[in-house]
Amino acid sequence: MTMKRFMVYLDDGDNVYKLAIPAKDEKTAREYVQGNGEVIAVKEVEAKDLISAERVAQALKNANFGKYEIDFITRALQEINICE
């Protein structure tokens, strides 16, 4: 399954939050934040803004994840089109 990236702007009554949400479509992104406040806007983020798999791998390494865990996580993120 290919995921898309959405920026969801959410107002909880006190603050407004800008949240990066991976989802298959806008409806799913809205459902993810449901119950946390009013959704002000949802915008799809272009593919050029994908997360770097190398940066994810480095962050996981810094958090003491093992090589196989890092490979599994980064490959999974690449498979669903979240990382490049």
C-alpha positions in Angstrom: 0.0 0.0 0.0 1.3 3.4 -0.9 0.8 6.0 1.8 0.5 9.8 1.2 1.6 12.5 3.6 -0.8 15.0 4.9 -0.4 18.1 7.1 -3.4 18.3 9.3 -4.2 21.6 11.1 -6.1 20.9 14.3 -7.6 23.3 16.8 -8.2 21.8 20.3 -9.9 25.0 21.7 -6.7 26.3 23.3 -4.0 25.8 20.6 -3.7 25.0 16.9 -1.4 22.2 15.9 0.2 21.3 12.6 0.5 17.5 12.4 2.3 15.4 9.8 0.0 12.3 9.2 0.8 9.4 6.9 -2.5 8.0 5.4 -3.9 6.4 2.3 -6.2 9.4 1.7 -7.5 12.6 3.3 -10.5 10.9 5.0 -8.1 8.5 6.8 -5.9 11.4 7.9 -9.0 13.2 9.3 -10.1 10.0 11.1 -6.6 9.6 12.7 -7.0 12.9 14.6 -10.8 12.5 15.3 -11.8 13.4 18.8 -8.8 15.6 19.5 -10.3 18.9 18.3 -11.6 20.6 15.2 -9.8 19.9 11.9 -9.2 23.3 10.3 -7.5 22.2 7.2 -5.8 19.1 5.5 -3.2 19.5 2.9 -1.4 16.8 1.0 2.4 17.1 1.1 4.2 16.6 -2.2 6.4 13.5 -2.7 9.5 15.8 -2.9 9.1 16.2 0.8 9.7 12.6 1.7 11.7 11.7 4.7 15.3 10.5 4.2 15.8 6.8 5.0 19.4 7.6 5.9 18.3 10.1 8.6 15.7 7.6 10.0 18.4 4.9 10.1 20.8 7.3 11.9 18.1 8.3 14.5 17.3 4.6 15.1 21.0 3.8 15.5 21.4 6.6 18.0 18.5 5.2 19.9 20.3 1.8 20.1 18.2 -0.1 17.6 20.0 -3.1 16.1 20.9 -3.4 12.4 18.1 -5.8 11.6 15.5 -3.6 13.3 16.8 -0.5 11.4 16.8 -2.4 8.1 13.2 -3.6 8.7 11.9 -0.2 9.7 13.5 1.8 6.9 12.5 -0.8 4.3 8.9 -0.8 5.6 8.8 3.0 5.4 10.3 2.9 1.8 7.7 0.3 0.8 4.8 2.5 1.8 6.4 5.5 0.1 7.1 7.5 3.3 10.9 7.5 3.0 13.1 7.9 0.0 
